[in-house]
Each structure stands twice: as structure tokens, then as C-alpha cells.
Amino acid sequence: MNGEPVAERLQSLWQEQPVGRAPISLDELQLRARYLERRIRWRNLREYFGAGVVVIGFGGWAWTAETTLIRTGAGLAVVAALFVAYHLHRWGAARPMPGEMALSGCIQFHRTELERQRDLLRSVWTWYLLPLLPSLIVLNVGMILAHPERLRNVVTTTVFAVVMSAVIMRVNRLAANRIQARIDALERDV
């Protein structure tokens, strides 16, 4: 024998070894933190814009609607939109990573930010969808009482709102799961 089987076996063993991951660098972590910060800022801007559209649209309706019940429902939508925008600003705002932190501090800061965003998305039904429910109910009752002939439209709108709420919950749950995967990856990388 010329030794080739031994050499091939050693090479095979070497190639089959599990590859260890290099620990995350400070630069990589700061890059990830800036990416998260940008994503959060854009998400929040979209939501603030949406809240502004609701405030303007339903605010106008609150002044011009034909019945007190419809005006009340529209006013509740304005209050709900303002609450959602406030809650998002208070609990979901992007926090920049301090530049003078050591690696361990940066890791902890980034993990905390990821957890905060994950928890915000997981609880979207309590601070985003639930505040809109009174408005939907009051507007629907008001529309049915003012225009019984439009019952089909009210039912269609309500079904659409329920479906959209389910989609919003699902999309936010998926986003929360993606953030949890990032948290898990961060744990593996350190």
C-alpha cells in the first residue's frame, strides 16, 4: 500500500469536521444595529403617515357626518389612531446604539432592542387592533341605523376589517418570529 487510503481518510475526516463560527465583531454588531434602527424608523414613519391619514379622514367625517353616532365612531377612530401613534413612538421607537460601548455592552444593547421590538410585534392586537374596535362597532351601528338599505355594505366592510386584522396579526407574528431568529443567531455568534 502506498498510503493513499490513510491520506484520503485523514482528508475526509478533516473536511467532515463541524465548522465553528467566528465570534461576532464589534463592527458587524454595529452594522446590524444600524440596519435594525433604519428598519424601525421606516416602519414607524409608515405608521405615523397612516395615523395622519386616519386623523384627517375620520376627523373630517366626525365634523360632517349626518348622525351623532357616526360622528362619535369617526371621533373614536381619530382617538385610536392617535393612541396607536403615541404607543408606537413610546415603545417602538428606534434607539441608536451608543458608539462608545465595548463589545459585551453592544451585544446586550442590541439583544434588548431586538427583544423590545419582538415583544411590541407580538402584542400588536392589544395596542394596535383593539383600540380600533370601538370605532368599528359604533360606526357600523350608526351606519345601519342611518341607512338600513346599506346593510350589505356594512357587513362587507366589517368582514374586510376582520380579515385585515387577521392578516396584520399574522404578518406581525411572522416578523416577531424573524426577530426571535436574529436573537437566537446573536446568541450563537457570541
Secondary structure, 3 states (H helix, E strand, C coil): CCCHHHHHHHHHHHHCCCCCCCCCCHHHHHHHHHHHHHHHHHHHHHHHHHHHHHHHHHHHHHHHCCCHHHHHHHHHHHHHHHHHHHHHHHHHCCCCCCCCCCHHHHHHHHHHHHHHHHHHHHCHHHHHHHHHHHHHHHHHHHHHHHCHHHHHHHHHHHHHHHHHHHHHHHHHHHHHHHHHHHHHHHHHHC
